Each structure stands twice: as C-alpha cells, then as structure tokens.
C-alpha cells in the first residue's frame, strides 16, 4: 500500500493473523498477531506484509466515511 493520510478519520488496525510492518509518518513498526496499531487523523501511513504468510487485519475508522 502506498503511503497516504486521512485528514479527518482516525484508524485502528488489529492484526488478526500473520505479521508485517506499518510505517507511520517516518517511523517503522513491526507488528504481529494480537497487536493493535492506532493512527490518528492526518498522519501518513502505509502497511506492508513483508512475510510469506497472509496478514489479516481488522480495521476501525472514525468518524465514518461521509460521501
């Protein structure tokens, strides 16, 4: 996933299976099953599955999309 930001929405990611890397602004975080990543609105981020096994994420977004 390309690095990007959401100006209005906070997001959280729960790693349900596997492991990978999150880049938030200019900082890298290795994550594995059971960990939670919080990304406040306006922070650039990207997610990389840098392992052979699939990485399964649960994503929460607030406030909801307003199209």
C-alpha positions, -999 to +999 in steps of 0.1 A: +000+000+000+013+035-009+019+059+020-011+082+024-030+101+051-067+106+061-072+141+072-105+136+091-105+100+101-087+081+129-080+045+122-070+014+142-058-019+129-058-052+148-035-079+134-057-110+135-033-133+117+003-130+104+028-102+108+040-072+089+052-036+090+034-003+094+051+030+086+035+059+104+049+093+093+087+084+093+087+057+119+085+019+112+067-006+135+069-044+132+036-060+142+023-095+148-009-113+156-028-097+185-013-063+183-032-030+177-019+000+157-036+034+162-032+061+135-047+095+144-062+116+116-036+135+095-007+110+100+007+095+069+010+057+069+014+025+049+011-012+056+034-039+042+031-076+045+068-085+043+064-122+052+053-152+032+021-159+052-010-137+047-017-109+071-053-104+082-064-071+097-095-057+113-098-020+106-118+005+125-125+041+111-140+071+130-158+092+121-174+071+093-169+080+056-191+109+047-196+108+009 
